[in-house]
């Protein structure tokens, strides 16, 4: 019908151009675009992980990053995180989101995203005997505890004060427990953990309280199914 | 006595309690159940459409050549044919229903209207290269009932009207869609609402109830999810359609993703680019299952009934069920869910205290 032989060379040329047009549009730009930014990031992320991370894990997380990035500008804002319903209903959701954003900034790029996620990578057995000279990996027990400590310690003075503890408690229980009861819970918790008597929990005291807790298992998630 | 009061105030909070919420939060960030339903399903093996391969990268020259041939076939051969058919279909629908609409109300008019609707619908399905398998045709919706189905795209309506006539329910649009709506409503009693009326739920329910009460009227077609979901799961059914009464005829629609992605991601593509993508896919292949009719039981409220219908549809279509609201595509989640989480945690906290267990170091998770 459309391409049956006409004697019109311009008509035939026209249809040939029409045929090539969609081809060229698809071949440039977007068709191959997915490869380029990934290659850039693949090299960056290796520095966070003590052992090499599989390419498929980075790819997966990168495609997750882009699907969350509704503005398509290569960074995530707080609203992008809050769009995840399961995170929005998490009582500690706001604190977790804040952990991604460095001081005073409103956007996080893929590097920052991976860096924060790196804390939750499970500790593999072969890593435990790696060289002690290199920098400590982000997912070591100590760094996981440090991450949790920072969730409590808002003003970053390396101490969890009674007020900071109360704030976290209030976030987790909502309106269901009275102020007095919450206050006494906070007092009791500090009293048990506090060793130098300053009514605040330092990082060392924090570590001591949690020494019997299996932090490696509780603060790890699987990145791939 | 004092010791008992002390025990009442005592509760088992541990610093490690935040680990649970932390982990849940990060698991949701890496992958969550809900947001993935609002984007197209990922395929295990590529079907030669770049759009369906998220992690597209170059594999081999031979594959690229095959892909290029595919592109030529789809864009230069199939697309013009389909576009012509679609134009014919839409024009004949508008002309046909306007002509039939002039006739006086009666059985002749209804018969002719059915013929026109069916014919044009079939032309439109061919225009999309649709291959539809209908199962259990004996359960097809009868007059005076309500037909309920899962929603993946605007094409769902055409796919269902290919096999029977329904009274559609929807918003009044402008443009070409509006012309079609105005033409078809003359021939067949569709229920088109003004945008302002949809907000008034009682008005909507009243009109639908009137329609259902008239047993000679065609079954109503409703998509209770309220928005397009990507055909891997069924989200919460809005209870409004289940409060009207009458018999519900559930229908499950499952598209085969190998031939083309039917999901309309309305935040990413407008209707025109969506239709272009549909018309340049290989085909639309889908299975439609008519499920046995369901009626609300005496002691069931609308929400439970909606969930029961939803389970039946999900089971038949092989889709997962999610209790989340499809409206989360655009709106924020309600605070009541967070409050529920907080309540559960508080219960655990206070319950541990009243049992009287003195500080336990580890919490078993």
Interface residues (C-beta under 8 A of the other chain):
Chain A: X2 X18 X19 X22 X23 X26 X30 X31 X32 X34 X35 X59 X61 X63 X64 X67 X68 X70 X81 X82 X83 X84 X85 X86 X87 X88 X89 X90 X91 X92 X93 X96 X117 X120 X148 X151 X152 X168 X169 X172 X173 X174 X175 X176 X177 X180 X181 X184 X185 X186 X188 X189 X192 X193 X201 X206 X209 X210 X212 X213 X214 X215 X218 X219 X220 X221 X223 X225
Chain B: X9 X10 X11 X13 X14 X15 X16 X17 X18 X19 X20 X21 X22 X23 X24 X25 X26 X27 X28 X29 X30 X31 X32 X33 X34 X35 X36 X39 X50 X54 X55 X56 X57 X58 X68 X71 X72 X75 X76 X80 X267 X324 X328 X332 X333 X337 X338 X339 X340 X341 X342 X343 X345 X346 X347 X349 X350 X359 X361 X362 X363 X365
